[in-house]
């Protein structure tokens, strides 16, 4: 087997996928958000709780007041709120979040430049970064209310 070496061939930059919708993202695309920034978006929870993987829990929660479905929605909330890493978010999804676009784009630039190791300020588990009252308010919306308007 022969290996060819071309000194003029550009090294391919790494790609990744959006943490929200899983769409492919090329080098230097997107924005970097923290778990706290992600979970404070009602639009994020409304979208997540009516996706095919979660829709049955949402229907059972609202239509039957099913305690197990509500518990599952709580577990889904915990999964997302306890993520200890930065979230890379594509341009199609960033509109769901109330963030300073210029700043989160700059964070993405640093993230790419550091081979995906940059952590923005307040990065980490939302429960450790947010005020308890705000965290509980967000959790209540995500578990008890998110997605209801899409079932009607």
Number of C-alpha atoms within 10 A of each C-alpha: 3 4 5 6 7 7 7 6 7 7 7 7 9 12 12 15 15 19 16 17 12 12 14 12 17 14 14 18 19 25 25 28 27 24 23 23 18 24 21 22 17 18 16 20 22 18 15 20 25 19 12 9 10 17 15 13 21 28 18 15 22 16 11 10 12 14 12 12 20 18 14 16 22 16 13 16 20 16 11 15 24 16 17 15 16 26 22 27 27 22 13 12 16 20 13 14 18 11 15 8 14 10 14 20 20 16 22 27 19 18 20 22 13 11 9 15 12 18 20 20 11 16 21 19 20 24 17 15 15 16 10 12 9 12 18 13 11 20 21 14 16 25 23 16 17 22 26 16 8 11 11 5
